[in-house]
């Protein structure tokens, strides 16, 4: 939970009171369940937010499901049943394998198409796909072909896409072939599709053609979809907007060009919260995205890539079955230009990693420390007096209760010939009216002088489940290794002498108790 200023989560406390919920957003209709590449698995079932929320809410509740925005650039796959082979008149695609000199090696009619042509003969240089596509529905359709490598695509004789960059196994290693973006063109009635595409000869991966044939049926415009969602939000007791990344922009093997939510999802959030201030936004993404409307939305949850129980998990959180007790494992930036290492791009084939140990959240801490002392803090070249504040810090996460940190006691264990084990015993009190789970975090700050170290770094953490208005003492182990640095002269890990500060709190930016340790 990033924020809950209005106390909207959980809702539906009164089991006798039905709720009208507007469930909106592309990821509400089709969640981004899991990442791509080698992490992909085939789930035995999938749960969807609308189904599970309807089952969890009081009887008589209404859940209106609308996408309201478009996150995916590519439309769905083209149904090959719409296609006729222009050479034979048979149903399907005309497939022609071409040699490097343009001569025909093989041709046939394909009555199925998965977006790939695998195990292509090694002497083939290109494949030509042709089809007459029936577009029977009245209105404007959209057609396109997503591919990689050298290609030329025409629709009704007009060139709509072309490329002259030949690719090899590098496209597999970068996963750039998994979700190629198609150039879309309008069409109606029928369309003559003609695409000549490179056969990728990928050493170690075989010979293949990537051809994502895509087709969008006539339907509401982007503006109409947005307007319907806003109308539903205005009529609801609460609006839940699920936005996020997609397989087109977030996956193993390739980088994102920016940190923006794809499509017009930001506009959807702004319009919905303007229509209904009782709005909960859920982020369906595995990596940071910019939330330019964060200050305007009362409640924001980060749902990650939730897996096959996506719908069940969200319904449980929204209705109070399960507390959202996760914590951010990275820093959420407020602006793209605030990210500490925007320079990490190759120059003449070389990336200069100049930040040293100030990576990830540590880079943010360096810049904030430099700003606090007028730029005097050493370390990262990115440090400066105008360091920005992130949208949410490393370790941040709320819940549905509040906490006091009452005491922290540092204990040092027996050494037994190795560095002593440290333990921080932290007493926390749940000051709210619900049982809750707290993640107690201990950060280390090095002595002045000595080797270059981060401003502070995570030394250990532990979880406490505490009843309403109750307290608990949490044992947080801090490994001796967390204080050490590598000594190249002795070729061993050593603990530089001095006074260390162990600071305890709820995140790297919310530190409430301090213990000192002299080594």
Secondary structure, DSSP 8 states (H G I E B T S, - for coil): --EETT--SS----TTS--EEEEESHHHHS---S--GGG----S----HHHHHHHHS-TT-EEEEE--S---SS--B--GGGEE-TTT--BSEEEEEE-TTS-EEEEEEES---SEE-S--TT--EEEEEEEEEE-SSS-EEEEEEE-SSEEEEETTEEEEEE-----THHHHTTTTTT-----EEE-EEEEEEEEEE-EEETTTEEEEEEEEEEE-S---HHHHHHHHHHHHHHSSEEEEEEE--TTT-BTTB--S-SS-STTHHHHHHHHHHH-SSEEEEEE-SS----TTGGG-SEEEE--S-GGGHHHHHHHHHHTSS------SS-B-SSGGGSTTTT-S-BTTB-----TT--THHHHHHHHHHHHTTT---S-TT--TT----SB-TT----SS-EEEEEEEEEE---TTS---EEEEEEEEE-SSS-EEEEEEEEEE--SSSS---S-EEEEEEEEEE-TT-EEEEEEEE-GGGG-EEETTTTEEE---SEEEEEEEEETTEEEEEEEEE-
